[in-house]
Amino acid sequence: MSEPGTPAPLAVGDLVEVEVGPVAHGGHCVARHQGRVVFVRHTLPGERVVAQVTEAREGQRFVRADVVEVVTASPRRVQAPCPYAAPGLCGGCDFQHADLAYQRELKSAVVHEQFSRLAGMDVDVAVEALPGDDRGLGWRTRVEFAVDESGRAGLRQHRSHEVVPLDTCLIAEPRLLATGVLGRHWSGERAVDVVAPSRGEAVVVPVPESSSTSEVPVVTEHVAGQRFSGDFEVSARGFWQVHPAAPAVFVDTVLGWLEPRAGETALDLYAGVGLFGAALAEAVGESGRVVAVESDAAATRAAEGNLAAYPWSLVVTARVDDAFGVPRPARKGPAQRRATRQRKLRRHPLLPPGADVVVLDPPRTGAGRDVVRQVVALRPRAVAYVACDPAALARDAAYFRDGGFTLRRLRALDAFPMTQHLECIALFEPGA
Ligand SMILES: C[S@@+](CC[C@H](N)C(=O)[O-])C[C@H]1O[C@@H](n2cnc3c(N)ncnc32)[C@H](O)[C@@H]1O
């Protein structure tokens, strides 16, 4: 028996019947069982379901669970188009059981909730479909399939290393499946990457168990926006947006909001292969200046080629925090903390002392307080922040506000239909 007022203990495998509350960040909804918070997958707000506990950690105030029976279904529930998008199977998609418009409403609610909770900001945002995406299927142009012990390719279960072998993946671009990747045996490989670039044939890249020096092919991606168009060379294992409509929409939004002018200085932070850097370079022209900062050496090699037509641009291979001379985010362990203390924190000599416009496109962890402070110290007239995690963006939006900037525009784009993920683009400007 639990003490009065303390939530009931729950263990993995327990079944609970719950009324399902709102969607939460992470691809699940919130329910309560005898005072205990239960994050339930494969359900929707307003449903009554029986769920089985899948994770219950000592000291954690919540447990995770997955649906085993829908007692009362949401009117927005649909049959998942993919047979693998179900409890205990593939963890790649989170929302196939909701109609596509509702998936976007759920993601909008998550963005609103994250900004409210982490930044105290009330944002009004509706997640938009990307152009041409009316079914949410067949869009994913890059997939890293995992390989199981018997050499079959598949994707992992949710929060697990277990590989679910697949014979299809409905969100994958059809050219990617036409390579036959899911029908072949990949014994000896850890994973297999498949890319369907916008120019040329799909490419299959086996990823061996042990590190390999084998050459990774380079693919060409074409971006045809309204404000910018160009070609980019990208390693088949490097970073590029996975939705084919995303790069053009992101670049058009960023250019439309920043309105870079001839002669201005622009920074492209977390630059990848230079998507925003090239667009900024074209806009500021030869009397301007662009500095692109990216930590991955293969990406900066590609960026140098992609920006070669703009000799007024410069690519710096460095972590953004290192380039600004600020401490890296705290790492666990005394050795790592000592190494962090001992590192000399010096600003990169090629970083300009100020900038007119800045683009930030960090990984899921976001830019963080110290990088935001450094961006603010550049005294830019406008900052565009492209974010794949609304929680990190909301946290950093509060740092921008602390630095005297205001969130002027916010767009949320469904660049990952059927999954919980989305992309946000925010515009910050100095002043109230
Ligand atoms: C979301 S991607 C954006 C890439 C590029 N802006 C684009 O749109 O294609 C984030 C990039 O940041 C790089 N990155 C991750 N951590 C970094 C850091 N601390 N400093 C600099 N670059 C980093 C990754 O290698 C990756 O290329």
The ligand as a Gaussian input file, in Angstrom:
#p B3LYP/6-31G(d) Opt

LIG

0 1
 C       20.602000      21.446000     -37.816000
 S       22.144000      21.302000     -38.630000
 C       22.097000      22.741000     -39.649000
 C       23.016000      22.744000     -40.835000
 C       22.740000      23.820000     -41.891000
 N       22.433000      25.109000     -41.320000
 C       21.659000      23.387000     -42.852000
 O       20.569000      23.962000     -42.839000
 O       21.880000      22.465000     -43.649000
 C       23.228000      21.681000     -37.338000
 C       24.686000      21.706000     -37.726000
 O       25.427000      22.119000     -36.573000
 C       26.627000      21.376000     -36.507000
 N       27.034000      21.465000     -35.079000
 C       26.618000      20.710000     -34.035000
 N       27.125000      21.208000     -32.888000
 C       27.867000      22.291000     -33.217000
 C       28.632000      23.225000     -32.487000
 N       28.711000      23.160000     -31.149000
 N       29.257000      24.203000     -33.153000
 C       29.193000      24.289000     -34.509000
 N       28.481000      23.428000     -35.267000
 C       27.825000      22.446000     -34.631000
 C       26.286000      20.012000     -37.037000
 O       27.447000      19.368000     -37.527000
 C       25.289000      20.380000     -38.143000
 O       25.956000      20.565000     -39.377000

